[in-house]
Amino acid sequence: MTALLWGVKASLLGYVRGMPDGAVTVTGGAEEVDGGFRFPAAGSLRFCGSVTLTGHGGMMRVVVADPAIVEAEGGWAIEIADPDDDAARLRFATLTGFDGERTSGAALTEDGADLFFGPYERGTPIDEAVVVD
């Protein structure tokens, strides 16, 4: 396992890039690749780097950092670094499946949806992720 390939949410990225002041920036080892972002491995199913979405004259700032695929309530989930608490993790999305390489059925949790301040709700589908060597 060397990286996580994940687009986060393609329609959101298109929206941000379409704004006059919209920007998508990557830091901390993440890089933009065809179809999304590459987050390098930082441990077992843990990855590093961040994607920051900004726009609306500074009113929008969403940071998706240090994603991890974790077991949760008999299934799987995607967690990210909590943007409001450096010591915490935020359950960003639930997964209906994970086969060790590909996720399936990725959907925002309530906390994940709250990061976007309104346009999405719990259960909104997001892009699937793939763990690559």
MILUMKE-663721 format. One record per residue: x, y negated, z of N, C-alpha, C in turn. Coordinates in pm, 1 decimal. Example, Ala and Ser with C-alpha at 12.3 -4.5 7.8 and 13.67 -1.06 7.14 Angstrom:
// MILUMKE-663721
{nc1->1319.0&nc2->569.0&nc3->780.0&cac1->1230.0&cac2->450.0&cac3->780.0&cc1->1320.0&cc2->330.0&cc3->780.0}
{nc1->1285.0&nc2->225.0&nc3->708.0&cac1->1367.0&cac2->106.0&cac3->714.0&cc1->1290.0&cc2->-3.0&cc3->787.0}
END
This chain:
// MILUMKE-663721
{nc1->84.8&nc2->117.9&nc3->0.0&cac1->0.0&cac2->0.0&cac3->0.0&cc1->88.9&cc2->-123.6&cc3->0.0}
{nc1->78.6&nc2->-201.9&nc3->-104.0&cac1->160.0&cac2->-322.5&cac3->-111.4&cc1->79.2&cc2->-451.3&cc3->-115.3}
{nc1->-48.3&nc2->-442.4&nc3->-152.6&cac1->-125.6&cac2->-566.6&cac3->-163.6&cc1->-274.5&cc2->-538.5&cc3->-170.4}
{nc1->-350.4&nc2->-644.1&nc3->-142.5&cac1->-494.3&cac2->-643.3&cac3->-159.5&cc1->-526.1&cc2->-737.2&cc3->-275.2}
{nc1->-596.9&nc2->-686.4&nc3->-374.5&cac1->-644.3&cac2->-770.0&cac3->-483.7&cc1->-791.2&cc2->-799.2&cc3->-457.7}
{nc1->-824.3&nc2->-927.6&nc3->-448.8&cac1->-959.4&cac2->-965.8&cac3->-409.8&cc1->-993.2&cc2->-1101.7&cc3->-468.0}
{nc1->-1108.3&nc2->-1111.2&nc3->-530.0&cac1->-1152.8&cac2->-1237.4&cac3->-588.5&cc1->-1232.5&cc2->-1326.1&cc3->-495.0}
{nc1->-1260.8&nc2->-1280.4&nc3->-375.6&cac1->-1343.3&cac2->-1346.5&cac3->-274.3&cc1->-1486.6&cc2->-1359.0&cc3->-327.9}
{nc1->-1516.2&nc2->-1460.1&nc3->-407.5&cac1->-1648.6&cac2->-1474.2&cac3->-471.7&cc1->-1628.9&cc2->-1557.8&cc3->-597.9}
{nc1->-1629.3&nc2->-1490.6&nc3->-712.7&cac1->-1597.3&cac2->-1555.3&cac3->-840.2&cc1->-1684.9&cc2->-1676.5&cc3->-869.2}
{nc1->-1814.8&nc2->-1667.2&nc3->-842.4&cac1->-1902.7&cac2->-1781.0&cac3->-872.4&cc1->-1868.5&cc2->-1902.3&cc3->-786.3}
{nc1->-1828.0&nc2->-1879.3&nc3->-664.1&cac1->-1787.0&cac2->-1989.2&cac3->-576.2&cc1->-1660.9&cc2->-2055.7&cc3->-629.4}
{nc1->-1563.8&nc2->-1975.4&nc3->-672.5&cac1->-1440.5&cac2->-2032.6&cac3->-727.2&cc1->-1470.4&cc2->-2116.5&cc3->-850.7}
{nc1->-1560.7&nc2->-2068.4&nc3->-935.8&cac1->-1600.6&cac2->-2145.8&cac3->-1053.5&cc1->-1665.4&cc2->-2276.8&cc3->-1014.8}
{nc1->-1749.0&nc2->-2273.4&nc3->-912.5&cac1->-1814.4&cac2->-2394.4&cac3->-863.6&cc1->-1710.7&cc2->-2495.2&cc3->-812.8}
{nc1->-1617.7&nc2->-2448.9&nc3->-730.5&cac1->-1516.1&cac2->-2537.7&cac3->-673.9&cc1->-1431.3&cc2->-2597.9&cc3->-785.2}
{nc1->-1389.7&nc2->-2517.3&nc3->-878.8&cac1->-1304.9&cac2->-2566.9&cac3->-988.4&cc1->-1380.9&cc2->-2661.7&cc3->-1080.4}
{nc1->-1513.2&nc2->-2655.6&nc3->-1081.0&cac1->-1593.3&cac2->-2744.2&cac3->-1163.4&cc1->-1619.3&cc2->-2880.4&cc3->-1101.5}
{nc1->-1589.3&nc2->-2896.0&nc3->-972.5&cac1->-1608.7&cac2->-3025.4&cac3->-906.3&cc1->-1496.9&cc2->-3121.5&cc3->-947.2}
{nc1->-1525.7&nc2->-3249.6&nc3->-955.4&cac1->-1421.7&cac2->-3346.2&cac3->-990.9&cc1->-1301.5&cc2->-3341.0&cc3->-895.7}
{nc1->-1326.4&nc2->-3316.1&nc3->-768.3&cac1->-1216.3&cac2->-3312.3&cac3->-672.0&cc1->-1195.7&cc2->-3172.8&cc3->-613.2}
{nc1->-1253.1&nc2->-3072.2&nc3->-675.9&cac1->-1241.0&cac2->-2936.3&cac3->-624.7&cc1->-1101.1&cc2->-2880.3&cc3->-646.2}
{nc1->-1054.7&nc2->-2801.4&nc3->-549.5&cac1->-922.6&cac2->-2739.7&cac3->-560.9&cc1->-923.5&cc2->-2603.9&cc3->-492.4}
{nc1->-847.9&nc2->-2512.2&nc3->-550.7&cac1->-824.6&cac2->-2380.3&cac3->-494.1&cc1->-673.9&cc2->-2368.7&cc3->-477.3}
{nc1->-627.5&nc2->-2357.1&nc3->-352.5&cac1->-484.2&cac2->-2347.1&cac3->-327.9&cc1->-453.5&cc2->-2218.4&cc3->-252.5}
{nc1->-335.7&nc2->-2164.2&nc3->-280.2&cac1->-290.7&cac2->-2042.7&cac3->-212.6&cc1->-160.3&cc2->-2072.3&cc3->-139.8}
{nc1->-145.1&nc2->-2009.9&nc3->-21.1&cac1->-23.9&cac2->-2026.8&cac3->58.1&cc1->5.5&cc2->-1896.7&cc3->132.6}
{nc1->119.6&nc2->-1894.3&nc3->198.6&cac1->154.2&cac2->-1785.0&cac3->288.6&cc1->178.8&cc2->-1652.1&cc3->221.5}
{nc1->218.0&nc2->-1654.5&nc3->94.5&cac1->245.8&cac2->-1531.1&cac3->23.7&cc1->134.9&cc2->-1486.7&cc3->-69.7}
{nc1->14.9&nc2->-1540.6&nc3->-53.4&cac1->-93.3&cac2->-1507.6&cac3->-146.7&cc1->-61.5&cc2->-1572.6&cc3->-280.7}
{nc1->-109.3&nc2->-1510.0&nc3->-386.6&cac1->-91.1&cac2->-1568.9&cac3->-518.5&cc1->-214.0&cc2->-1542.5&cc3->-603.2}
{nc1->-239.5&nc2->-1633.7&nc3->-695.6&cac1->-353.4&cac2->-1615.7&cac3->-785.0&cc1->-311.5&cc2->-1524.8&cc3->-899.8}
{nc1->-395.9&nc2->-1427.4&nc3->-929.9&cac1->-372.3&cac2->-1332.4&cac3->-1038.9&cc1->-501.8&cc2->-1320.8&cc3->-1119.4}
{nc1->-495.1&nc2->-1251.3&nc3->-1232.7&cac1->-616.4&cac2->-1229.3&cac3->-1311.3&cc1->-723.3&cc2->-1166.2&cc3->-1224.3}
{nc1->-838.8&nc2->-1225.2&nc3->-1219.9&cac1->-951.0&cac2->-1169.0&cac3->-1146.6&cc1->-953.4&cc2->-1199.0&cc3->-998.2}
{nc1->-863.8&nc2->-1282.3&nc3->-949.7&cac1->-869.0&cac2->-1315.6&cac3->-807.7&cc1->-735.8&cc2->-1350.3&cc3->-746.5}
{nc1->-710.4&nc2->-1290.6&nc3->-630.2&cac1->-591.4&cac2->-1323.9&cac3->-552.7&cc1->-522.5&cc2->-1195.7&cc3->-506.8}
{nc1->-392.7&nc2->-1205.4&nc3->-492.7&cac1->-311.3&cac2->-1094.1&cac3->-442.8&cc1->-259.2&cc2->-1135.0&cc3->-305.4}
{nc1->-300.9&nc2->-1058.2&nc3->-203.9&cac1->-255.5&cac2->-1079.5&cac3->-67.3&cc1->-156.6&cc2->-968.3&cc3->-34.3}
{nc1->-29.5&nc2->-1000.0&nc3->-4.3&cac1->67.9&cac2->-893.7&cac3->24.5&cc1->39.1&cc2->-822.7&cc3->156.5}
{nc1->82.2&nc2->-697.0&nc3->163.3&cac1->60.8&cac2->-615.9&cac3->283.6&cc1->136.1&cc2->-673.5&cc3->401.7}
{nc1->72.8&nc2->-662.6&nc3->519.2&cac1->133.8&cac2->-706.9&cac3->644.5&cc1->116.1&cc2->-600.2&cc3->751.8}
{nc1->78.7&nc2->-479.7&nc3->711.8&cac1->52.7&cac2->-370.6&cac3->804.2&cc1->-51.3&cc2->-278.9&cc3->744.8}
{nc1->-97.0&nc2->-184.4&nc3->822.4&cac1->-195.2&cac2->-88.1&cac3->775.2&cc1->-329.7&cc2->-156.7&cc3->747.9}
{nc1->-362.2&nc2->-171.2&nc3->619.3&cac1->-484.5&cac2->-237.3&cac3->572.8&cc1->-497.4&cc2->-380.8&cc3->622.0}
{nc1->-384.1&nc2->-442.0&nc3->652.3&cac1->-378.8&cac2->-583.4&cac3->689.8&cc1->-292.1&cc2->-655.3&cc3->587.3}
{nc1->-332.6&nc2->-777.6&nc3->555.3&cac1->-266.8&cac2->-850.3&cac3->448.1&cc1->-245.0&cc2->-994.9&cc3->491.2}
{nc1->-152.6&nc2->-1063.2&nc3->424.9&cac1->-122.4&cac2->-1200.8&cac3->466.0&cc1->-142.3&cc2->-1297.0&cc3->349.8}
{nc1->-146.0&nc2->-1422.6&nc3->384.6&cac1->-165.7&cac2->-1528.6&cac3->287.7&cc1->-303.5&cc2->-1589.7&cc3->301.0}
{nc1->-322.2&nc2->-1703.5&nc3->236.5&cac1->-451.1&cac2->-1770.4&cac3->246.3&cc1->-490.7&cc2->-1836.3&cc3->115.1}
{nc1->-622.4&nc2->-1850.5&nc3->100.0&cac1->-684.1&cac2->-1922.6&cac3->-10.7&cc1->-768.9&cc2->-2031.6&cc3->53.6}
{nc1->-746.6&nc2->-2155.7&nc3->11.4&cac1->-822.2&cac2->-2268.2&cac3->66.1&cc1->-901.4&cc2->-2333.6&cc3->-46.6}
{nc1->-1030.3&nc2->-2351.1&nc3->-22.5&cac1->-1120.5&cac2->-2415.2&cac3->-117.7&cc1->-1158.1&cc2->-2552.0&cc3->-61.9}
{nc1->-1136.7&nc2->-2655.4&nc3->-140.9&cac1->-1168.3&cac2->-2790.6&cac3->-94.4&cc1->-1247.0&cc2->-2866.2&cc3->-200.9}
{nc1->-1321.0&nc2->-2966.4&nc3->-155.4&cac1->-1395.3&cac2->-3050.5&cac3->-247.5&cc1->-1495.7&cc2->-3137.6&cc3->-175.4}
{nc1->-1584.3&nc2->-3199.3&nc3->-251.6&cac1->-1688.2&cac2->-3288.2&cac3->-198.8&cc1->-1629.0&cc2->-3398.5&cc3->-110.5}
{nc1->-1522.4&nc2->-3461.8&nc3->-159.0&cac1->-1463.6&cac2->-3573.5&cac3->-86.0&cc1->-1414.6&cc2->-3535.8&cc3->52.7}
{nc1->-1368.6&nc2->-3412.7&nc3->67.7&cac1->-1317.5&cac2->-3366.9&cac3->196.9&cc1->-1423.1&cc2->-3302.7&cc3->285.7}
{nc1->-1548.4&nc2->-3301.7&nc3->241.9&cac1->-1655.0&cac2->-3242.8&cac3->322.9&cc1->-1653.1&cc2->-3089.4&cc3->317.8}
{nc1->-1593.5&nc2->-3033.6&nc3->211.6&cac1->-1584.0&cac2->-2888.3&cac3->201.6&cc1->-1438.8&cc2->-2846.0&cc3->218.1}
{nc1->-1416.6&nc2->-2756.7&nc3->312.1&cac1->-1284.9&cac2->-2695.5&cac3->330.5&cc1->-1308.9&cc2->-2556.9&cc3->388.9}
{nc1->-1287.1&nc2->-2456.5&nc3->307.1&cac1->-1306.1&cac2->-2317.4&cac3->347.6&cc1->-1173.0&cc2->-2246.6&cc3->333.1}
{nc1->-1127.3&nc2->-2181.8&nc3->441.1&cac1->-1000.6&cac2->-2109.8&cac3->439.8&cc1->-1028.3&cc2->-1961.3&cc3->459.7}
{nc1->-982.0&nc2->-1881.2&nc3->365.3&cac1->-989.0&cac2->-1735.2&cac3->374.8&cc1->-845.1&cc2->-1688.2&cc3->389.9}
{nc1->-808.9&nc2->-1645.6&nc3->512.2&cac1->-669.2&cac2->-1614.4&cac3->541.6&cc1->-653.5&cc2->-1477.6&cc3->606.9}
{nc1->-541.4&nc2->-1415.2&nc3->576.2&cac1->-498.2&cac2->-1290.2&cac3->639.8&cc1->-609.3&cc2->-1185.1&cc3->644.1}
{nc1->-662.3&nc2->-1146.7&nc3->528.4&cac1->-770.2&cac2->-1048.1&cac3->527.4&cc1->-723.9&cc2->-910.5&cc3->575.4}
{nc1->-817.4&nc2->-835.4&nc3->626.8&cac1->-792.8&cac2->-698.0&cac3->669.9&cc1->-917.9&cc2->-616.0&cc3->644.0}
{nc1->-897.8&nc2->-489.8&nc3->611.1&cac1->-1009.7&cac2->-395.7&cac3->599.2&cc1->-1008.2&cc2->-313.4&cc3->726.6}
{nc1->-1118.7&nc2->-317.0&nc3->800.6&cac1->-1124.3&cac2->-253.2&cac3->932.8&cc1->-1246.1&cc2->-162.0&cc3->944.0}
{nc1->-1231.5&nc2->-59.3&nc3->1027.2&cac1->-1347.3&cac2->24.5&cac3->1058.9&cc1->-1437.8&cc2->-53.6&cc3->1152.5}
{nc1->-1568.6&nc2->-41.7&nc3->1128.6&cac1->-1664.6&cac2->-119.3&cac3->1208.1&cc1->-1798.5&cc2->-48.3&cc3->1213.5}
{nc1->-1847.0&nc2->-23.1&nc3->1333.7&cac1->-1979.3&cac2->36.3&cac3->1354.1&cc1->-2008.4&cc2->151.3&cc3->1258.4}
{nc1->-1917.2&nc2->246.0&nc3->1251.0&cac1->-1938.1&cac2->362.6&cac3->1167.2&cc1->-1919.9&cc2->336.9&cc3->1019.1}
{nc1->-1871.2&nc2->221.6&nc3->983.1&cac1->-1847.9&cac2->186.9&cac3->843.2&cc1->-1719.7&cc2->106.2&cc3->830.4}
{nc1->-1720.2&nc2->13.7&nc3->738.2&cac1->-1603.3&cac2->-70.0&cac3->711.4&cc1->-1645.0&cc2->-216.1&cc3->699.5}
{nc1->-1547.3&nc2->-305.1&nc3->718.5&cac1->-1571.9&cac2->-448.7&cac3->706.8&cc1->-1443.1&cc2->-517.4&cc3->661.1}
{nc1->-1459.3&nc2->-640.0&nc3->614.4&cac1->-1344.9&cac2->-726.5&cac3->585.8&cc1->-1342.8&cc2->-834.2&cc3->693.5}
{nc1->-1229.1&nc2->-845.7&nc3->759.5&cac1->-1207.3&cac2->-952.3&cac3->856.9&cc1->-1107.2&cc2->-1050.6&cc3->800.3}
{nc1->-1114.9&nc2->-1175.8&nc3->847.3&cac1->-1017.8&cac2->-1278.5&cac3->812.2&cc1->-977.2&cc2->-1350.1&cc3->941.0}
{nc1->-870.7&nc2->-1429.0&nc3->932.4&cac1->-831.9&cac2->-1511.9&cac3->1046.3&cc1->-944.4&cc2->-1611.6&cc3->1072.0}
{nc1->-981.6&nc2->-1626.1&nc3->1196.9&cac1->-1087.5&cac2->-1720.8&cac3->1232.3&cc1->-1033.8&cc2->-1862.0&cc3->1212.7}
{nc1->-1094.5&nc2->-1941.9&nc3->1124.8&cac1->-1041.8&cac2->-2076.7&cac3->1099.4&cc1->-1054.1&cc2->-2171.2&cc3->1218.4}
{nc1->-1134.3&nc2->-2133.6&nc3->1319.1&cac1->-1152.6&cac2->-2220.0&cac3->1435.7&cc1->-1075.8&cc2->-2173.1&cc3->1558.8}
{nc1->-1011.4&nc2->-2056.3&nc3->1551.1&cac1->-941.7&cac2->-2001.0&cac3->1667.3&cc1->-825.2&cc2->-1916.0&cc3->1618.7}
{nc1->-703.4&nc2->-1968.3&nc3->1632.2&cac1->-583.4&cac2->-1899.2&cac3->1582.7&cc1->-564.9&cc2->-1760.3&cc3->1641.6}
{nc1->-622.4&nc2->-1734.2&nc3->1757.3&cac1->-603.7&cac2->-1605.0&cac3->1824.2&cc1->-715.3&cc2->-1505.2&cc3->1792.9}
{nc1->-810.4&nc2->-1542.5&nc3->1707.7&cac1->-927.9&cac2->-1456.6&cac3->1685.0&cc1->-938.6&cc2->-1414.4&cc3->1538.6}
{nc1->-1016.7&nc2->-1311.1&nc3->1518.0&cac1->-1050.4&cac2->-1262.9&cac3->1384.5&cc1->-1200.2&cc2->-1283.0&cc3->1363.6}
{nc1->-1240.0&nc2->-1304.4&nc3->1239.7&cac1->-1379.5&cac2->-1327.3&cac3->1206.8&cc1->-1425.6&cc2->-1216.5&cc3->1112.4}
{nc1->-1534.2&nc2->-1150.1&nc3->1147.5&cac1->-1593.0&cac2->-1047.6&cac3->1060.7&cc1->-1657.8&cc2->-1120.5&cc3->945.0}
{nc1->-1594.0&nc2->-1118.8&nc3->828.5&cac1->-1635.5&cac2->-1195.7&cac3->711.6&cc1->-1741.3&cc2->-1123.3&cc3->628.6}
{nc1->-1722.0&nc2->-992.1&nc3->609.1&cac1->-1812.9&cac2->-917.1&cac3->523.3&cc1->-1824.6&cc2->-772.6&cc3->569.5}
{nc1->-1940.7&nc2->-715.8&nc3->545.4&cac1->-1959.0&cac2->-572.7&cac3->567.1&cc1->-1935.9&cc2->-501.2&cc3->434.3}
{nc1->-1902.8&nc2->-373.4&nc3->442.1&cac1->-1882.2&cac2->-291.1&cac3->323.7&cc1->-1971.0&cc2->-168.4&cc3->334.7}
{nc1->-2032.5&nc2->-129.4&nc3->224.8&cac1->-2108.6&cac2->-4.2&cac3->228.9&cc1->-2014.8&cc2->113.8&cc3->211.8}
{nc1->-1893.8&nc2->88.1&nc3->160.9&cac1->-1798.3&cac2->196.3&cac3->144.7&cc1->-1656.9&cc2->147.6&cc3->125.7}
{nc1->-1563.6&nc2->235.8&nc3->157.4&cac1->-1421.4&cac2->212.7&cac3->131.9&cc1->-1357.3&cc2->349.6&cc3->119.9}
{nc1->-1297.4&nc2->378.4&nc3->3.8&cac1->-1240.0&cac2->510.1&cac3->-20.7&cc1->-1088.7&cc2->516.5&cc3->0.6}
{nc1->-1035.7&nc2->416.7&nc3->67.7&cac1->-891.5&cac2->409.5&cac3->88.2&cc1->-822.3&cc2->324.4&cc3->-15.8}
{nc1->-894.0&nc2->293.6&nc3->-123.2&cac1->-840.2&cac2->208.5&cac3->-228.7&cc1->-937.3&cc2->98.2&cc3->-267.8}
{nc1->-1062.0&nc2->132.9&nc3->-290.7&cac1->-1160.9&cac2->35.5&cac3->-337.7&cc1->-1273.1&cc2->17.5&cc3->-236.0}
{nc1->-1314.9&nc2->-108.4&nc3->-221.4&cac1->-1432.1&cac2->-135.5&cac3->-138.1&cc1->-1556.0&cc2->-128.6&cc3->-226.3}
{nc1->-1671.0&nc2->-112.0&nc3->-163.3&cac1->-1797.4&cac2->-119.1&cac3->-235.6&cc1->-1901.5&cc2->-184.1&cc3->-145.2}
{nc1->-1997.7&nc2->-247.5&nc3->-209.4&cac1->-2108.2&cac2->-308.6&cac3->-136.1&cc1->-2067.7&cc2->-419.7&cc3->-41.5}
{nc1->-1972.0&nc2->-502.9&nc3->-80.3&cac1->-1926.7&cac2->-612.8&cac3->6.0&cc1->-2033.1&cc2->-722.0&cc3->12.7}
{nc1->-2069.0&nc2->-761.0&nc3->135.9&cac1->-2171.1&cac2->-864.6&cac3->156.7&cc1->-2135.0&cc2->-947.4&cc3->279.4}
{nc1->-2160.1&nc2->-1076.4&nc3->272.0&cac1->-2127.7&cac2->-1166.0&cac3->382.9&cc1->-2200.8&cc2->-1127.6&cc3->511.3}
{nc1->-2131.6&nc2->-1142.2&nc3->622.3&cac1->-2194.1&cac2->-1133.4&cac3->754.0&cc1->-2252.4&cc2->-1271.0&cc3->786.0}
{nc1->-2320.8&nc2->-1282.1&nc3->897.6&cac1->-2370.8&cac2->-1413.0&cac3->941.4&cc1->-2254.5&cc2->-1510.4&cc3->961.2}
{nc1->-2146.1&nc2->-1463.9&nc3->1029.0&cac1->-2029.3&cac2->-1550.3&cac3->1050.3&cc1->-1963.2&cc2->-1587.5&cc3->919.1}
{nc1->-1954.6&nc2->-1493.7&nc3->824.7&cac1->-1896.2&cac2->-1523.2&cac3->694.0&cc1->-1977.2&cc2->-1627.4&cc3->619.1}
{nc1->-2108.8&nc2->-1613.0&nc3->620.8&cac1->-2195.6&cac2->-1708.2&cac3->552.5&cc1->-2185.3&cc2->-1847.5&cc3->615.6}
{nc1->-2171.8&nc2->-1853.0&nc3->748.2&cac1->-2162.5&cac2->-1981.5&cac3->818.1&cc1->-2042.3&cc2->-2064.2&cc3->774.6}
{nc1->-1936.2&nc2->-1999.6&nc3->726.9&cac1->-1818.3&cac2->-2074.3&cac3->681.9&cc1->-1849.7&cc2->-2168.4&cc3->566.2}
{nc1->-1956.0&nc2->-2138.2&nc3->491.0&cac1->-1988.9&cac2->-2215.4&cac3->372.1&cc1->-2094.7&cc2->-2322.4&cc3->396.9}
{nc1->-2141.6&nc2->-2336.5&nc3->519.7&cac1->-2233.7&cac2->-2443.0&cac3->559.0&cc1->-2358.3&cc2->-2452.8&cc3->472.6}
{nc1->-2423.0&nc2->-2339.3&nc3->444.0&cac1->-2554.1&cac2->-2348.0&cac3->383.9&cc1->-2584.3&cc2->-2277.8&cc3->253.8}
{nc1->-2497.2&nc2->-2276.8&nc3->153.7&cac1->-2542.4&cac2->-2220.6&cac3->25.8&cc1->-2556.6&cc2->-2068.4&cc3->24.8}
{nc1->-2496.1&nc2->-2000.9&nc3->122.5&cac1->-2504.5&cac2->-1854.7&cac3->128.2&cc1->-2563.9&cc2->-1811.6&cc3->261.0}
{nc1->-2622.3&nc2->-1691.9&nc3->259.8&cac1->-2676.8&cac2->-1635.5&cac3->383.1&cc1->-2621.9&cc2->-1494.8&cc3->402.3}
{nc1->-2645.6&nc2->-1442.2&nc3->519.6&cac1->-2603.6&cac2->-1306.0&cac3->550.3&cc1->-2657.4&cc2->-1211.1&cc3->442.8}
{nc1->-2571.5&nc2->-1120.5&nc3->395.9&cac1->-2611.4&cac2->-1024.9&cac3->293.2&cc1->-2580.1&cc2->-1068.1&cc3->151.1}
{nc1->-2533.4&nc2->-1192.2&nc3->132.9&cac1->-2495.8&cac2->-1238.1&cac3->-0.9&cc1->-2378.2&cc2->-1154.0&cc3->-50.6}
{nc1->-2389.1&nc2->-1094.4&nc3->-169.1&cac1->-2279.3&cac2->-1013.7&cac3->-221.5&cc1->-2155.7&cc2->-1100.1&cc3->-252.1}
{nc1->-2039.4&nc2->-1042.1&nc3->-224.6&cac1->-1912.3&cac2->-1105.0&cac3->-260.7&cc1->-1834.1&cc2->-1006.5&cc3->-346.2}
{nc1->-1718.0&nc2->-1048.7&nc3->-395.4&cac1->-1637.4&cac2->-963.4&cac3->-480.0&cc1->-1581.1&cc2->-844.8&cc3->-402.5}
{nc1->-1568.7&nc2->-733.6&nc3->-472.1&cac1->-1506.2&cac2->-614.9&cac3->-414.1&cc1->-1355.1&cc2->-635.1&cc3->-409.2}
{nc1->-1289.5&nc2->-557.1&nc3->-326.2&cac1->-1144.6&cac2->-565.8&cac3->-311.1&cc1->-1082.4&cc2->-430.2&cc3->-344.1}
{nc1->-955.0&nc2->-434.8&nc3->-386.6&cac1->-881.8&cac2->-313.4&cac3->-419.3&cc1->-744.4&cc2->-318.6&cc3->-352.5}
{nc1->-708.1&nc2->-209.6&nc3->-283.9&cac1->-575.3&cac2->-195.8&cac3->-224.9&cc1->-487.3&cc2->-129.7&cc3->-330.0}
{nc1->-373.1&nc2->-190.2&nc3->-361.3&cac1->-284.2&cac2->-138.2&cac3->-465.6&cc1->-145.3&cc2->-109.7&cc3->-408.6}
{nc1->-75.8&nc2->-20.0&nc3->-477.8&cac1->64.8&cac2->9.3&cac3->-443.5&cc1->158.5&cc2->-73.3&cc3->-526.6}
END
